[in-house]
């Protein structure tokens, strides 16, 4: 393990989570051209097609959120 990772592991979990969030935000701001694997594009196309064929088959955000919050 490199020294930077060893130093990060001395931080608390909330501090490390904040660093991860900050890293993601910096990537988003950079407008970096992050490649999307073909399998992900294929999966999104498949899901879109299924939705277009059966628009009532999905759940609303509220339904999903309730399901998550009710999970023990």
C-alpha positions in Angstrom: 0.0 0.0 0.0 1.3 3.4 -0.8 2.0 6.1 1.8 -0.9 8.3 0.7 -3.4 5.5 1.3 -1.8 4.7 4.6 -2.3 8.3 5.6 -5.9 8.3 4.5 -6.6 5.2 6.6 -5.7 7.2 9.7 -8.7 9.5 9.1 -12.2 8.7 10.4 -14.8 7.1 8.1 -16.8 10.4 7.8 -13.6 12.2 6.8 -12.7 9.6 4.2 -16.3 9.7 2.8 -16.0 13.5 2.5 -12.7 13.0 0.5 -14.4 10.6 -1.8 -17.3 13.0 -2.4 -14.8 15.8 -3.0 -12.9 13.7 -5.5 -16.1 12.9 -7.4 -17.1 16.5 -7.4 -13.7 17.5 -8.8 -14.1 14.9 -11.6 -17.5 16.2 -12.5 -16.2 19.8 -12.6 -13.3 18.8 -14.8 -15.6 17.8 -17.7 -13.3 14.9 -18.2 -14.3 12.5 -21.0 -14.9 9.4 -18.9 -15.5 6.5 -21.2 -18.7 4.5 -20.8 -18.2 0.8 -21.4 -20.3 -0.6 -24.2 -22.1 -3.1 -21.8 -23.4 -0.1 -19.8 -24.7 1.6 -23.0 -26.3 -1.7 -24.0 -28.0 -2.0 -20.6 -29.3 1.5 -20.7 -30.7 0.9 -24.2 -32.3 -2.3 -23.0 -33.9 -0.6 -20.0 -35.2 2.3 -22.1 -36.7 -0.1 -24.7 -38.4 -2.0 -21.9 -39.8 1.2 -20.4 -41.1 2.4 -23.8 -42.9 -0.9 -24.3 -44.2 -1.1 -20.7 -44.3 2.4 -19.2 -46.2 1.3 -16.2 -43.7 -1.4 -15.3 -41.4 1.0 -13.4 -41.6 2.6 -10.0 -41.7 6.2 -9.0 -38.8 7.7 -7.0 -41.2 8.0 -4.0 -41.9 4.2 -4.3 -38.3 3.3 -4.5 -37.4 5.6 -1.6 -40.1 4.1 0.6 -38.9 0.6 -0.2 -35.4 1.6 0.8 -36.5 3.2 4.0 -38.6 0.2 5.0 -35.9 -2.3 4.5 -34.6 -3.6 7.8 
